[in-house]
Amino acid sequence: MVRPIYRTETNITRRPGESNAGLWYDKFCDQWSDKWDGLGDKGKTSWIEGVTKKPVGDPRLINEIVERRLNLIASSRGFALHLKTEGPFVTGLGRNHPVENGFAWHQTLGTPYLPGSSVKGVVRSWAKIWEEENDETINRIFGPRDSNTSSVGSVIFLDAIPISQVQLKADVMTPHYGPYYQGDEPPADWQSPVPVPFLVVEAGQDFLFGVMPRRPEDQRDGDDCKKAAEWLRVALNKIGGGAKTAVGYGRFEAFVPRSPAMDWLDKEIDRLAREQNKDPSKVLTEMPLKVAESWNSIEDSELKEKILADIKARYGKLWDRPTGGLKKAKKIYEAQLH
């Protein structure tokens, strides 16, 4: 029997910072008991919390894939939907895993995602049950369910991927009738609830959904795509996506996307405000050199240029007539431009 990697001389005890969180979570569990008969309650919780201490996903890789996805949707005359989790969201709960409840990880990004097939299923159910759309339209947009029919739907549903790093957290469910669900005995009040931990996506996490017409040049496919996009937006807000939607998980709300430049600047302002015990609204005017120094340390030249444009916009008229610290900070910005 080959020993697990954490029992070998490599002695991997914690996930490397730049590693794929999904691969680590699924393949490197080291909480097994000595008898290899399970993780126990503490082992399950410990392993889940191992990916909740900081956000998962490589920001550069996420930004690259999101940009490519947006270009694909735009070139195909589709619709991109920016949606934010209203509360906990869980995907892939039925997958096998040592902690009992699985999780769907994007293989490349190492982040949670919602497969396009699941998105399509949510929208189809909404159109059929709540919109009471006729079968002809549903079969045209989503494709017939008859396995003997080879035709496909007029709309393509893309995987839902995160727009930025994702914060995860540990949640718990408490089945009250374990023996009944296992088929051992009828449900009864004296049966004790058994807490079962599982991994979920925190509230307030941003995701990109997308739909595209299968034939962009076809006007009817374009109309179907527009209708499907609206169904998708409403369905995810009303009934949710992923697992445990019956108890309120997986609800999404639309939001206006922010650029990476705006996010960087806001986060840096908040960091400096906490560090110097100042009001965030006063950081730009009272600490311009600190902001300029942080900006100067950015390696991504394209992002750097976009952040500078946002900095100029926030200073407004002060940028044209700088004094004191801003005047010195402006020299740092201009030195990089030339």
C-alpha positions in Angstrom: 0.0 0.0 0.0 1.4 3.4 -1.0 1.5 5.8 2.0 -0.4 9.1 1.7 1.9 12.0 0.9 1.5 13.6 4.3 3.0 10.4 5.9 6.2 10.6 3.7 9.4 12.5 4.1 7.9 15.5 2.3 6.0 16.3 5.5 3.4 18.5 4.0 1.3 19.8 6.9 -0.3 22.9 5.5 -1.4 24.1 2.1 1.2 26.2 0.3 0.0 29.8 -0.3 0.0 29.6 -4.1 -1.5 26.1 -4.4 -4.8 25.1 -5.8 -7.2 25.0 -2.8 -9.5 22.6 -4.5 -6.8 20.0 -5.3 -5.6 20.3 -1.7 -9.0 20.0 -0.1 -10.0 16.9 -2.2 -6.7 15.0 -2.3 -4.6 15.8 0.7 -6.8 15.3 3.7 -4.6 14.4 6.7 -7.2 14.1 9.5 -7.8 10.3 9.3 -7.8 8.4 12.5 -5.0 5.8 13.2 -7.4 3.0 12.3 -8.4 4.7 9.0 -12.1 4.4 9.8 -13.0 8.1 9.5 -12.1 11.6 10.5 -14.3 12.1 13.5 -16.2 15.3 14.1 -13.1 17.3 15.0 -11.2 16.0 12.0 -13.9 17.0 9.6 -14.2 20.5 11.1 -10.5 20.9 11.1 -10.1 20.0 7.5 -12.9 22.3 6.4 -11.5 25.2 8.4 -8.1 24.7 6.6 -9.5 26.4 3.5 -11.5 29.1 5.3 -8.7 31.1 6.9 -8.1 33.2 3.9 -9.8 33.7 0.5 -9.1 31.1 -2.2 -8.0 31.6 -5.8 -5.1 33.4 -7.6 -6.3 36.9 -8.4 -4.3 37.2 -11.6 -5.6 33.9 -12.9 -9.2 34.8 -12.0 -8.9 38.2 -13.7 -7.4 36.6 -16.8 -10.2 34.0 -17.1 -12.9 36.5 -16.3 -11.6 38.9 -19.0 -11.5 36.1 -21.5 -15.0 35.0 -20.5 -16.4 38.5 -21.0 -14.7 38.8 -24.4 -16.3 35.5 -25.4 -19.7 36.5 -24.3 -19.5 39.9 -26.0 -18.2 38.5 -29.3 -21.0 35.9 -29.3 -23.7 38.6 -28.6 -24.5 37.0 -25.3 -25.3 38.3 -21.9 -23.0 38.5 -18.9 -24.6 38.7 -15.4 -22.7 39.9 -12.4 -24.4 38.3 -9.3 -23.5 38.4 -5.6 -24.3 35.7 -3.0 -27.0 37.0 -0.7 -26.2 34.3 1.9 -24.4 31.0 2.1 -24.0 29.2 -1.2 -22.9 25.5 -1.6 -22.1 23.5 -4.7 -21.3 19.9 -5.2 -22.6 18.7 -1.9 -23.3 15.2 -3.1 -19.7 14.5 -4.2 -17.7 11.9 -2.3 -15.3 13.3 0.3 -13.8 12.2 3.6 -15.8 14.9 5.4 -19.0 13.3 4.1 -20.2 16.3 2.1 -18.3 17.2 -1.1 -17.7 20.5 -2.8 -17.4 21.5 -6.5 -14.0 23.1 -7.2 -13.1 24.6 -10.5 -10.1 22.5 -11.7 -8.1 25.5 -13.0 -9.0 28.2 -10.6 -9.1 26.2 -7.4 -12.3 28.1 -6.4 -16.0 27.1 -6.1 -18.1 27.3 -9.2 -21.5 26.3 -10.5 -21.4 24.1 -13.6 -23.2 25.3 -16.7 -25.4 22.2 -16.6 -26.6 23.1 -13.1 -27.3 26.7 -14.2 -29.3 25.4 -17.1 -31.3 23.1 -14.9 -32.2 26.0 -12.5 -33.4 28.2 -15.4 -35.3 25.4 -17.1 -37.2 24.6 -13.9 -38.0 28.3 -13.4 -39.3 28.6 -17.0 -41.4 25.5 -16.8 -42.8 25.8 -13.2 -42.9 29.5 -12.4 -43.1 31.1 -15.8 -45.4 28.4 -17.1 -43.7 28.6 -20.5 -45.0 26.3 -23.2 -43.2 23.1 -24.0 -42.3 24.2 -27.6 -40.4 27.2 -26.3 -38.7 25.3 -23.5 -37.6 22.6 -25.9 -36.3 25.1 -28.4 -34.3 27.1 -25.8 -33.0 24.2 -23.6 -33.2 21.3 -26.0 -35.7 18.4 -25.7 -35.2 15.9 -22.9 -36.1 13.0 -25.2 -32.9 11.0 -25.4 -33.9 9.9 -28.9 -33.7 13.4 -30.2 -30.3 14.7 -31.2 -31.1 18.5 -31.4 -29.7 21.0 -28.8 -31.1 24.2 -27.4 -30.7 27.6 -28.9 -29.0 29.0 -25.8 -25.6 28.0 -24.3 -25.2 28.2 -20.5 -21.7 28.9 -19.2 -20.2 27.8 -15.9 -20.6 30.4 -13.1 -17.1 31.5 -12.0 -15.9 33.9 -9.3 -14.9 37.4 -10.3 -12.4 37.7 -7.4 -11.0 35.6 -4.6 -13.7 33.7 -2.7 -14.1 33.6 1.1 -15.3 30.2 2.4 -16.6 29.3 5.8 -17.6 26.2 7.8 -21.3 25.5 8.2 -23.2 22.7 9.9 -26.4 20.7 9.4 -28.0 18.6 12.1 -30.1 15.7 10.8 -32.5 14.7 13.6 -33.5 11.3 12.5 -30.3 9.5 11.4 -31.5 6.0 12.0 -34.6 6.7 10.0 -32.7 8.1 7.0 -30.4 5.1 7.1 -33.4 2.8 6.9 -32.8 1.2 10.4 -35.9 2.4 12.3 -38.9 4.8 12.2 -38.3 8.5 13.1 -38.7 9.2 16.8 -38.2 12.2 19.2 -35.6 10.4 21.3 -33.2 10.1 18.4 -30.4 12.6 18.9 -29.4 15.1 16.2 -25.9 14.6 14.7 -24.0 17.7 13.7 -22.4 17.4 10.3 -20.0 20.1 9.2 -19.7 21.1 5.5 -18.1 23.8 3.4 -20.0 26.8 2.0 -19.3 30.1 0.2 -19.7 33.2 2.3 -22.3 35.8 1.6 -21.2 38.8 -0.5 -19.1 36.9 -3.0 -19.2 37.9 -6.6 -19.8 35.5 -9.5 -20.0 35.9 -13.3 -22.8 34.0 -15.1 -23.1 34.0 -18.8 -25.5 32.9 -21.6 -24.8 32.9 -25.3 -27.0 32.3 -28.4 -25.9 29.1 -30.1 -26.1 30.8 -33.5 -25.2 34.5 -32.9 -26.3 35.5 -36.4 -29.8 34.0 -35.9 -32.2 36.6 -34.6 -34.5 34.1 -32.9 -31.5 32.6 -31.0 -30.6 36.1 -29.9 -34.1 36.7 -28.6 -34.1 33.3 -26.8 -30.8 34.2 -25.2 -32.2 37.5 -23.9 -35.2 35.7 -22.4 -33.0 33.1 -20.8 -30.7 35.7 -19.2 -33.7 37.4 -17.6 -35.0 34.0 -16.3 -31.6 33.3 -14.9 -31.4 36.5 -13.0 -34.8 36.1 -11.5 -34.5 32.4 -10.8 -31.2 32.7 -8.9 -32.7 35.5 -6.8 -36.0 33.7 -6.0 -35.1 30.0 -5.8 -31.3 30.0 -5.8 -28.7 27.7 -7.3 -26.5 24.8 -6.0 -27.5 22.7 -3.0 -29.9 23.3 -0.1 -31.9 25.9 -1.9 -35.1 24.8 -0.1 -33.7 26.3 3.1 -32.5 29.5 1.5 -29.0 28.7 0.3 -27.7 29.8 -3.1 -29.7 33.0 -3.5 -28.0 35.7 -5.7 -28.6 39.4 -6.3 -27.4 41.5 -9.2 -24.8 44.2 -8.7 -22.8 46.7 -10.7 -19.3 45.2 -11.2 -16.3 47.2 -9.9 -13.0 47.3 -11.8 -9.9 45.6 -10.2 -8.4 49.1 -10.1 -11.3 50.4 -7.9 -11.1 47.4 -5.7 -7.3 47.7 -5.2 -7.6 51.4 -4.3 -10.5 51.0 -1.8 -8.7 48.1 -0.1 -5.5 50.0 0.1 -7.3 53.1 1.6 -9.0 50.9 4.2 -5.6 49.2 5.1 -3.9 52.6 5.5 -6.8 54.0 7.5 -6.6 51.0 10.0 -2.8 51.2 10.1 -2.7 54.9 10.9 -6.0 55.1 12.8 -7.6 57.5 10.4 -10.9 58.1 8.7 -10.8 56.4 5.2 -12.2 59.5 3.6 -9.1 61.4 4.7 -6.4 59.0 3.5 -6.0 60.4 0.0 -5.7 64.0 1.2 -3.7 63.4 4.4 -1.5 60.4 3.3 -0.9 60.9 -0.5 2.7 59.7 -0.2 1.7 56.5 1.4 -0.8 55.8 -1.3 1.8 56.6 -4.0 4.3 54.3 -2.4 1.8 51.4 -2.4 0.9 52.1 -6.0 4.6 52.2 -7.0 5.0 48.6 -5.7 2.4 47.1 -8.1 4.1 44.9 -10.7 1.2 44.6 -13.2 1.7 47.6 -15.4 -1.7 47.5 -17.0 -3.4 47.4 -13.6 -1.1 50.2 -12.4 -2.2 52.4 -15.2 -5.9 51.8 -14.5 -5.4 52.5 -10.8 -3.7 55.8 -11.5 -6.7 56.9 -13.6 -8.9 56.2 -10.7 -6.6 58.0 -8.3 -6.7 61.1 -10.6 -10.5 61.0 -10.7 -10.8 60.9 -6.9 -8.5 63.8 -6.4 -10.4 65.9 -9.0 -9.3 69.5 -9.1 -6.7 68.9 -6.5 -4.7 66.9 -9.0 -4.2 69.9 -11.3 -3.2 72.2 -8.4 -1.3 69.9 -6.0 0.3 71.1 -2.8 2.4 69.6 0.0 2.3 65.8 0.1 0.2 65.5 -3.0 2.8 67.5 -5.0 5.5 65.1 -3.9 3.3 62.1 -4.6 2.5 63.3 -8.1 6.2 63.2 -8.9 6.2 59.5 -8.0 3.3 58.9 -10.4 4.8 60.9 -13.2 8.2 59.3 -12.8 6.6 55.9 -13.6 4.7 57.3 -16.6 7.9 58.6 -18.2 
